[in-house]
Each structure stands twice: as structure tokens, then as C-alpha cells.
Amino acid sequence: MQGTREKPLASLDEALSRLRGTHEEREIVLLSGTHLVRKAVQLSARDSGLPGRPLRIRGEGGNVVLSGYLSLPAAGWRKVTDSEDLQRIKSSRVGDRLRQFRFHDVDRPKLGALSHRGVAADGGGKKPPAMLYLADKRMSLARWPNVGFIRGFDLGEPAVVVGSGEHRRSSAGESIVRIKSRRPGGWKNSVDIWLSGALGNDKEWGSTRVEKISDDGHEIEVNSAGLRGEGSEREHLPEFFFENVFEELDEPNEYFIDASRGLLYFLPPPNNPDWASTARLLWSEEPILRINGGRYIELSGFRVEGTRADGIVVNDGLDVAIKGLTVRQCGGDGVVLSGRDIRVKGVIAEDIGGRGMVLSGGDPVSLKSSGNMVIGSKFVGTGWWNPSWHSAIELVGVGHQVRDCVFSDLPDMAVQFRGNDFLIEGCWFHRVCRAPQKMGAIYARLGNHPHMRGTVIRGNLFQNIGRRDQEPGAAICLADGTMGVRISDNVFHRVGSGKASRTILIDGGAHVTVENNTFIDCPVPFGLQFTPLVTGSSERMDAWRNLLTSDSTRKHRVRYRALAEFFKEDREFPDTNSFSGNRIANGRMELLAGNGYIVSGGPEEKLNTSGNVIEGALRGISFDSGGRPIIPGRRPWRPMTASNH
């Protein structure tokens, strides 16, 4: 019945099948080593444990891996000898080092191809092709330019020239982009070349296929499905690059996918003769582990990696505990969880193509809390395949808690929320919003849902948010009229670099309380922006009235008393936002907001302010070895290293 250490069962699937139907306390121990997973390990209601006696699946030995990777045998790599291929490579020195791996016909469809992704893709293109890794390091698709971007309105080459008549839509529905550089004219064909970056405006990242390149290289015809924006937004592409370009295989660790021929081309590192022994691909197209309707299940002590899809998926779970796991190197989302009483503790999500975690649950009509919580976990390097609108954690529903977590080195948002009564507390947000502009480490866009309120953001540390070379995003951005949020007892350190930046941005919202926070070297601590054409429009007022008189919001009108006065309040210029009791200390960066705040689009007196203290020096503030501020009267930050998770 049971496996032993001397003679273990062959697979996790076999262990699950043997335990089904038994009622004694059940535990599956995964021994040290790599367990290959080609199809998702499936758990359902029949695998459920009992209250106080969960089904436990735990790793033993400290190095247990559930892997969807495909190893590429070193013997399968060949030197490129095809004369047509070599002619496309400009440098003979590069051509001599170039290697290729050919897949058998039965595997060819699994190699995959690039696809539309980003905000304009309407949720499509989530799954990347089979991405190449050497050991734990992800390689780069061959791109141009190798570093940085082609930027709109730059004066030097390469520069985009976009504007009326020069960025236009063709008769077939494609768009024409003109650039000054002739370099694309040297690319033999446009098959599988993609244009990626901020396509349309400065926060709408996307990727779209190149359809045709003119002979002189100046005109690039791209599929319009990947573009976003109209009017003035469509008149400039802030920054972009070309990727998966065969002719641009000119830097070590770059590769090119020829999906139609089942070929992978790679320029290996020059100082690593054993590189081929560590080559592997994100290969599985399914989650590593999926739980559908499971109850009383505990996962702990192992690592999940190597899938092009999501890492772990829990649907309709109840009392599911996920402890001490690492989920990494997944092309989709890291952990996707829905249900009640889901507890995540000490989880690391890193090197994830999409969102690090999605957490949903609770009843949006009765406002019954989900009981879901994420504690002491770490999210780093998420969103490498879909960097726009893919947060490290997305909260959907009612009552989730995110406490004592670390968010670091993220291209986009750390936390995006949609729903009611969330708590975000004691977290460290560090180097977040590195790619897009006008976003927030914590972000919500709930203007169409004024009943979604009650979220508390308190006791967190925000450091180095946005990009220093341009106006960065905010630490907290409540966009499009988001309402009913309390922001208190947080510390904001070095957020923003100019007058257009905002550490906290309230865009058209109401009943937002910002109190007892500390701002250190933030040029504009707080910004309130009125948008009367939106928040006071007859269309939106009609939609709000239909929503707030429906049965679906009856509980909300009882819990949130301010909703009773909703249509009596001034919706164009609400006077229910407050900025009070905050400390502002700018010893190393100029304070560009005279009173610590800037109100735009409406009367300044509509903002309630009191008790804010502005200091020119950092009196009483010191910094620990990690660069985090130590402030008398506030709790010290807990050590934030991977070993603590």
C-alpha cells in the first residue's frame, strides 16, 4: 500500500491514487530530487482531508522539485553550417559560434511561437513559447537594440518619427511605424519578428507581430491588434524594441525560435564550455499542480518550476495551506488561488512570466470575508512575459489579507485589488514600477464600482518606486474615482523625482483617508486630482444609480454608511478626502509641493488637511544596513531576506 524510502512509489499521481478512499491520517512525502511533471498533477474533492487532519503533501530533504522542464541533451546541439543561415549573420566570428537544436517532428508544435500579449491583447497570448534557460538563468530572445529601447521623438538614431501621416493605419488594418534607422532593411524577412514595448501610450505595454519591413528599413508594418491608444496617444510610441530577430543574434546568451522548422538557434556564452549540459526549456503547457474543489489540504517544503503555464492552481478550495514553497520560472502566473480560508505562508514567487499570485474568494454580495491570507512571502522578478497590468499579487473578492511580505524588482504593480475590505500591512515594496509610468506599487481602478471600498493600507514601507531617469509611478495610485480607502502609518522613502510625480495619487476618488504617514525625500508626497468630466458625467451618474439601488449592493449600503449620502455629495469635486497628521522630511531631495500636497483640476479647499509637519532635515531618522529607515515610535522592519521565507 505504502511506498518506503528504500522503495518509493514512482510518482505523486500513484501516491494519490493509493490514498483515495482511505480515512486515516494521510501524508505523501516527496523525497529529495527532481520529479518531472509532464501533465498536471490533479487533486479533487475525493483527495480532501478532514478538519484537523488534512491531506499533507510535503517535501523532505530540502531539495524537492516538481519540474516541467525539458532538458536538452548536449549531443543534440549542432554547429550551424547552412550557408543561407550563415549569410544572414553579419559577423563570421558570431556565425562560427552559433549553435542550433533541431526538434523531432512530433515535438515541433510544442516549441510554440510568440503571440500577442499585453493590455491590448484582451487577455490572449498569456503563455510564452518554450523559453531557454541555462541552469537557473533565463536567456534572451535575440533583439534590437540589445540594451534599452527605441524612444519616440529622440533626435539621434535610431529614433522613431511618429505623428500625423507617419504613424498610420494601412488599408488592411495594420499600422505603419516609421523609424530613421535603416537597420531593419538588413533583416531577410519579417517572419516571427515582434515589436514590443509601450505601444500606444506610456503605460500600455504590449507586443505585436511585424508583418512587413520596407526595403530601406524605414517603414515597419505591424499588426494593429497589439497597439493601444487613440488620437494623441497613438501619435507616439514612447519606447519599444524588436525581438526574435535572427540577424540580431550578436550577443552571448541570445537565442532565436524558428517554430515553423522546429529549430532553436543559440549564441552560447564564450567562457562556459559546459553550457550545453545545463540547457533546458520551459516545456510543460499545463500547471504543475492543480486542485479542483479540494478541502483540508496542506502543501509544504518543495519547489515548482519549469512550466509555460501557471505553477499551482487551486479552484474552489477550502482550508488549503501552502507553506514554505518556492514557485519560480513559470511562463504564466505563479500561484492562482480561489476559495475560502486559504493560507499562504513563507512562499517565494520569483522569475514568473505573469502575475506572481492571484487570490480570489469571499462573497461580493453578502460581503462575507474569504478568510484568505498571504503572510511572510516574497515576490520578485514577476511579469517578465506580460509586464503591463500583471501585478505581483492580484486581489479579487472580499477580505483577503497580505501581511509582512516583500515585493521587489517588479516591472509593474506589486498589488492590484478589486473588491472590499482588503488589508495590506507590514510589507516592504522595493524597486517596483520599473517599466511603465503613471502606475502604482499598490493600484486600484474602481470608479465604476463605488461600493467596492473598505481596504486598509497600513504600516508598509515603500522605497525606490518608479524609475529615476523619468517621472515615475506612484507608491499608491487610486485611479478613476476609487473610493473608501484608508492609508495610514506607512513610510515612503525616495518615491518620485520631479514635480509631475506623486507618492500617493488620488484620481477623482472620495472618502480616502491619508493619515499618520512619513514621507522621506519624496518631492510630492500627495496629489489629489479632480476629474469632473468623468466623475460628474450623466452617464456615470446613471450607472452608479442603477448599481447602488440594486439588490447586489444592499449589504454594502448597510456596511458603508457613506453610501447613504452618495448622491447628496458633490461628485464632481468631492470634499471627503483628507491628508492629515503626516510627517514630511526632505533632507536630500527638494520638496516640490509647498504644503506637501498638490491639488489639480479643482478647488484646493476641497481637500481636508490638518496636523501635517514639514521638516527640512531628517531629524531622528536613521537607516539600517539594508537602507530602510529607522523611525522612533514605529516598529522596526523585520529582516527581509529569502531565508526568512
N, C-alpha and C positions, 0 to 999 in steps of 0.2 A: 504493500500500500504506500509506504513512505520511501523517499529516497534517503540515502545516507551520504556522509561526506566522502566515504570511500567509493560509493556507487550512486552518485546523484542522478536525479531524473534528467532527461535530455533537454527539456525546455520548460519555460514558465507556463506555456499552454498546457502541457501534460500535467504539471502540478495542479493547475486549476481544475482540470477535468477530473482528477482523482479526488479532490476535496468536495466537489459538488455533491450535495445530498447528505453530507455529514453534519452533525450538530455539535460536536465537541469543539473546544477552542482550537482555532486553526491558524497556522503560520506557515508561510513559504519563505525559506531562507535562500537568497541568491549568493552563491559562492563567488569569491574574487575572480575577476576576469571579465572578458568581453562576451556578451550574449548577443549574437546577431539577430535582428528582427527585420524580416522582410515584409510581413503583413502585421497589421496592428494586433497587439495582444488585447483581446476583448474580455471585459468583465461586465456582467449584467446583474439584474436583481437576484438571480439564483446564486451569485457568488457573495451575497451580502453576509455580514456578520450579524451579531446581536448587540443590543445596548450593553456596554461594558465589556463585551467580548468581540471586538472587531476582527475581521479577517486582516491579518498582518502580512504584508509583503515587504521584506527588509533585506538590504544588502549586508553582507558580512565580510569584513576584511579590509574595508576602506578603499577598494578599487574595483567596484562593481559597475559595469557599464552595460546598458541596453542600447545597442547601436544599430542604426540603419545605414551606416556607411558601406560603400563598396570599395574594397581595396583593389588597386590597380597593380597587377604583378609587374615587377621591374622588367621582366623579359618581354612584356608587351609594348614597351616604348621603342620606337624606331627613329633613326635619324631621317629627316626629311630629304628625300632625293628627287622628288618630282620637279622637273625643270620649270613647269608652269607655276608651281607654288614658289619656288626659289626666286623666280623673276619678279614676283610681287614684293619680295623683301629687299629693301633698298641697300642694306649693308650685307656684304658677303660674310663678314665676321658674325653677324647675327644669324644668317642662314646656315652657317656651319654648326651652330649650337642648337638650332631649332629641332625639337622632337615632336613626334606625333604618336597618338594611341588610337588604334582602329578598333571599333566595336563590331562584334559579330552582328549579322543582320537581325537576329532575334532580339538583340539588346538595343538596336538603333532607336526605336521610338522612346525608350526610357531615358535617352540622353537629354531630350527636351530641347526647347528653344526659348529665347527671350519672348516676353509678351508685354502688352500694355500694363502699366502699373502706375500708381499714384492717384491723386484725388480725382482726376478726370476719367479714370478707367472704370468708374462705377462699381468698385469692389472686385473687378476682374483682375486677372494676372497676378494673383497673390502668390502663386507657387513659382519659385525660380527654377531654372534648368539645373542639371547636375553640376553643382559648383565644385571646383577643385580645391583641395586642401593638401598641404604638406604637413603631416602630423597635425598640430593644432592651429596652424596658421592658414587663413583663407587667402588664396591667390587672387589676382586682379584680372578681370576681363581687359583685353587689350583696348586702350582708349587713347583719345587725343582731345585736348592736351593731356600729357601724363600726369601733371600736377595742376590743380586749380581748375579754372573754368574759362570759357569764352564769355566775356561780360558785355552786356549791352552798353552801347554808347562809349566804349573805350576808344581812345584816339589811336593807339598803336595796334599792330597786327598781333594775333588775329583779333578782329573786332567785328561785332555784329553791326550791321546797318539795317535797322528795322524802323519802319514808320509808314506813313501813308504811301502806298504804291510799292513799297519794298518788302513788306510782310503781308502777303495777300493770299487769299484762298483761290485755288485753281478751280477750273470748271468741274473737275472730278471730285471735288470735296477735300482735296489735300491742301496743305498750306505751303507757301513758298517762303523760305528764310534765306536772306542774302548775307553773306559774310565777305570780308575783304580778302581773306587768305585764299590762295589757290590750292592749298594742300589737299582738300578732298578730291580734287581733279586727278590726283595720282592714285586713287583707290580704284581697282579694276572694276568692281561692281558694288552695288549697294545692298546685296543680299545679306540679311541678318545684321545690318548695321542699325544702331538705335541712337536716337538723340535723347539725352537725359539731363534733367536739371529743373530749374524753376521755369516752367513753360507756361507763360501767361501772366503771372504776377508773382510777387516776391514771397508768397507762402504756399503756392500751389505747385509742389514738386510733382513731376511726372516723367514718364518715359514713353516715347513714341517711335514707331518704325520709320526709317528713312526709305522713301520709295524710289527716289531718283536723284542723281547728282549730275549737274551740268558738266560739260567737257572742261570748262575752265575752273570748275570747283567753286564758283561764287554762289550758285543757286542750289539750295538743298530743298527738295520736295519731300515733305513729311506727312504722315497720316494725321489728320486733324483730330482723331479720337483721343490723342494724348495731350492736347492743348486745352488750356482753360483761360477764360477771361474774354471780355469784350471791350470794344472801344479803346480807351487809352491804355487799359491793361494789356490788350492784345498788341499794342504798338511797341512793346519792348519785352525782350526775353532777358531777365536780369542776369542769369548765368546758366550755362549748360556745357555739356561735353558730348563727344561721340564715343560709343562703346561697342565692343565686339567688332573691331576693325582689324582684319588680317594684316594689312600693311603696317599697322602700328604695333606689331609685336617687336618692340625695340628695347624693352626694359626687362631685367630679370624678374621672374615670378609673374609674368603676364601670360595669359592663355587666350585661345580663340575657340569657339564652339562652331563646328560645321555640322549642324544637326541633320541636314539632308543626306550627307555622306557618312554620318556616324563617326566623325573624326574629331579628336581633341588635339589641338596644337599647343605647345608649351615651350617657353623660353626659361630653362631652369636656372637656379642660382649658380654662379660660377664657382663659388668656394664651398660647395656641398656635394662631394662626389657620391654620397649615399642618398641623394634626394629621392630617387625612384623607389626606394624601399619604404618610404613614408607617404607616397602619393595615394590619395583616396578621394572618393566623390560623395557628396550628399546624394543619396540614391533613392532611398525609400520614398514612395509617393503617398504614404499613409502615416498617420500618427504612430508613435511608438507604442503608446498605451492609451486605451480608450475605455472609459467606464460609463455605461448607459444604465441609469436607474439603480446604481449600486448604493447600498446602505451600510454604514458602520464598517468602513474600510480604511486601513492605515498604510500609507506608503512611506518608506524611510530608507536612507542610507545608500542610495545608488545614484548613478548619473544616466541621463537620457541625452542622446546626441545623434546627429548624422542623418536626419530626415529632411526632405524638401518640403514637407508639410508641417503641421503642428506637432509639438513634442508630446504633451499629455492633454487629453480631452476628457472632461467629466461633464456629462449631461444629466440633469435631474438627480444630482447626488444628495445624500442626506448623511450628515455626520461623517464626512470624509476628511481625514487628516493627512496632510502632506508635509513631511518633516525632514529637514536635512538633505534635501535633494539638490542636485545641480542639473539644470536643463540648459543645454547650450548647442550651438552650431545646428540650428534648425532654420529652414528657409521660411516657414510660416510663422505662426505665433508660438511662443514658448509653452505656456500653460493656459488652457481655456477651461474655465470652471463655471458651472451653473448649478444652483440648488440651494440648500439650507444648511446652516451650521458647518460650513466648510472652513477648516482651519489650516492655514499655511504658515509654517514657522521655519526660519532658517533655510529658506530656499534661495539659490543663486540662479538667476536667469541672465545669460550672457551670450553675446555673439548670435543674436536672434534676428532673422530677416524681417519679421513683422513686429507685432506687439509682444512685450515680454510676458504679459499676463492679461487675461480678460476675466473679470469677475462679475457674475450677474446672479440675481436672486432677490427674494423679497416680493411682496405683493404691492404693485404700484397703485392699486385701487383702495385696498384696506389699509395700506401703509404698514403692514406687518413687516418687521425687520427680518432680514435674511439670517442674521447671526453669523455672517461670513466675516473672516478677518485674516489679514496678512500681517505677520509680525516678524521683526528681525530679519528681513530678507534683503537681497541685494539685486539691483537691476543695472546692468552695464552693457553698453555696446549693442543695444537693440535697434531695430529699424534700418539695418543696412540694405535690405532689398526694397522696402517701402518706407522711406524716411519721412513722408509727409502724412500727417493725420494718423500716425500709428504710434501711440503713446507707449511708454514702458508698462503702465497699468491703465486699463480702461475699466471704469466702474459703472455698472448699469443696474438699476433697481432701487433697493431701499436698504439703508442701514449698514453698509459694509464699513469696516474699519481697516485702515492702513496705518500701522504704528511702528516706529523705530526701524524704518527701512532706509536703504541707501540707493540713490539714483545718480548715476554718474556716466559722463561721456555719451550723451544721447544727442542724436541729430535734431530731434523734435521734442514734443512734450514728454514730461515724466508721468503725469497723471491727468487723464481726461475723465470727467464724470458727467453722468446723465441720470438723474433721479433725485432721491430725497435722503436727507439725514445721514450723509456720509461723515466719517471722522478721519481726518488726515493729521496725524500727530507725531511729533518727535522724530521726524525724518530729516535726512540730510540730502539736499539737492545740489549737485556739484557738476559744473560744466554741462549744462543742459541747454537745449535750444541752440545747438551749434550750427545748424544749417539754415532753417527758414527764419524769416523775420516776422515781427508782429504776432508772435505766438506767446505762450506762457509755459513755464515749468509745470504749473497747475493751470488747467484750461477748462472752461465750460462755455457752451454756446446754447443757452436755454431760453432765449427770449420768446420763443413760441410756446413755452411751457412754464408760465409764471407760477404754477402750482408746485413745480419741482424746486424745492428750497429746503432749508434746514441743515445744510452742510456746514461743518466747522473745520477750519484750518488753523491749527494752533501749535505753538511750541516747536516749530520746524526751523531749520537753518537752510537758507538759500545763498549759495556762493557762486560767483563767476557764471552768471546766467547770460546766454546770448553770445555774440561774437564781438570781440573787442575792436575789430577793424571797421565795423559798421554799426549803425544803430541796432541794438539787439532787441530780442523779445523781452517780455516782462517775466518776473518771477511768478506772478499770479495774474492771469488775464480772464476776466469775466466779460465775455463778448456778447453783443447783440441783445442786450437787455436782460442778462441773467440776474436773478433776484434772490434775496433771502439768504445770504452767506455771511458767516462771521469769521473774521480773520484777526486772530489775537495772539499775543505773546510769541511772535515769530522774530527771528533775526535775519536781516537781509544784508549781505556783505558783498560789495562790488557788483551791483546789478545796474547795467546801463553805462553808456559812455558819452551821451550827448543830450541836448535839450529835447529831442524827439523821443527819447527813451522814457519808459515808465516802469518803476519797480512793481507797483500794483496798478493795474489798469481796470477801471470800471467803465464799460462802454454801454451807456444807456440804461443801466440797471437801477434797482431800487432796493431799499432795506438791506443794504450792505454795510456792515459794521467793521471798521478797521481801527483796532484799539490796542494800546499797550505793546506795540511792536518796536523794535530797534532797527534803525537804518544806519548802516555804516558805509560811508563812501559810495552813496547812491546819488547820482546827480538830480534825479527827480523821483523822490520816494513814492508819490501818489499822484495819479491822474484820474479825474472824472471827466468823461466825455459824454455830452448830451447828443442824442440823435433824434430830434423831434420829428423829422420826416418819416422815421421808422416807427418809433415807439408811440407816436401820436397819430399815425395814419388810420384812416377809417377802416381799411382792410384788416389791419392788425387788431383794432379795437373790436371789430365784429367777430374775428376768430377767437379772441380772448373771451368775449361774452358768451359765445357758444360753449367754449370749454368750461368756463367757471360756473355755468349754470347746469352742467350735465351731472348725471349720477356718478360718473367716474371720478369726479373731484369733490364729492360730498364730504369724505373724510378729511380732505385737505383743508376745506373751509372751516372745519372744526379745529384742526390742529394748529393751523397758521392763522391766527386771528386777524392779521393784517389783510388777508384776502377779503374780509368783510367790507373793508374800505377801498378795495381795489379801484372801483370805478368812480369813487369820490376823489381819489388822489389825482394830482397833476401828472398825467402820463408823459407829457412832453418834457417837463422839467421837474422830475420828482425831487422832493426835499427830504427824503427819508434816509439818505446815505450819510455816514458820519466818519470822521477822521479825528480821533481824539486820544489823548494820553500817550502819544508816541514819542520816542526819543530819536533824534536825528543828529548824527555825529559825522561830520565830513572833515577829517583831518588831512586826508591825502588826495581828495578829489573835490572839485568845486561844486557847491550846491547851486544848481541852476533854477531851482524853484524857490522863490523868496520865502514862502511860509512852509515849505516842504511839500507843497501840492500845486497842481495846475488844473484849473477848470476851463474846459473849452466847449464851445457850442451853446453856451447858456449862461445864466447869471451865477456868479461865484457864490453869492449868498445862499444859494440852494444847498450847498454843502455844509453840514453841521460840523463845526470844528471847536475843540477846546482842549486845553491842557497839553498841547504839544510842546516839546522842549527842543530847541535847536542849539547845538554846540559846535563851535568851530574846531575843537580838538577832541581826540578820543580819550576823554578823561575816564579813568578807571577801567578801560578796556585793554586787555592783553590777548595774546594768541597762543594756542597750544602748539605742539610740534607738528600737527597736521594743518596748521594755518587757520584753525577755527577759532572764532573769538570767545574769550572767557569774560563774562559779564557778571559782576557782583549781583546777587539776588536771583539769578537764573540758574537752573540746574545745569551741571556740566554735560557736555555731549558725551554719549557713550562711545567707546572705541569702535571705529567703523572700518574694520578690516575683514577680509574674507574669512579669516579664521573664526570670527565671531558669528558666522552664519552657518 
